[in-house]
Amino acid sequence: MLEVSLAPDFAASRRLLLAYSEPADGGNSTAVMMARLEGAPGRYTLVDASRVFTQMPRFASSAHFGARIVWANNDEVWITLGDRFSRMEDAQTLDNHHGKGFLWDGAPVFWIAEGCPLHNQRKDTDDHDA
């Protein structure tokens, strides 16, 4: 677990974002999940959980996952990501997510192409490897 960030309207919506290190074929990466918290003290559970972001490209490493989540308002969120150390030079190029920050508007983002992490090419599927 890297970060837990409550929505500004958490008292009413119970929405939160979680950033975590995610293993997968081809390596590992930072991922972000949105969920709602239900229940009572001692009996809380996450519901409606869905992964909304996966840092790409993945590669095998245990270093510098890093993530920070800051809500700009109820529908936009700043997400920053670690540079993954052995790929720290990636932070200086625009064709990957390593060492980057971006404004997320609530739609799933799995890979941002066209050479710019802010391009926001979205997919409506859960296929993160395409």
Long-range contacts (C-beta under 8 A, 24 or more apart in sequence): 2-30, 2-65, 2-66, 2-67, 3-67, 3-68, 3-69, 5-69, 5-70, 5-71, 5-77, 7-71, 7-74, 8-71, 8-73, 8-74, 9-74, 14-38, 17-52, 17-69, 17-77, 19-67, 19-68, 19-69, 19-79, 21-65, 22-51, 22-54, 24-54, 24-58, 24-128, 24-129, 25-129, 26-57, 26-58, 26-59, 26-129, 27-57, 27-58, 27-59, 27-60, 27-61, 28-58, 28-59, 28-60, 28-61, 28-65, 29-54, 29-55, 29-56, 29-57, 29-58, 29-59, 29-65, 29-97, 30-54, 30-55, 30-65, 30-66, 30-67, 30-81, 30-82, 30-97, 31-55, 32-67, 32-69, 32-79, 32-104, 50-108, 51-108, 51-126, 51-128, 52-104, 52-106, 52-108, 52-109, 53-79, 53-104, 53-108, 53-109, 53-110, 54-110, 54-111, 54-128, 55-81, 55-97, 55-98, 56-96, 56-97, 56-110, 56-111, 56-128, 57-96, 59-84, 59-87, 61-85, 61-86, 61-87, 64-88, 72-103, 75-105, 75-106, 76-103, 76-104, 76-105, 76-106, 77-103, 77-104, 77-106, 78-102, 78-103, 78-104, 79-104
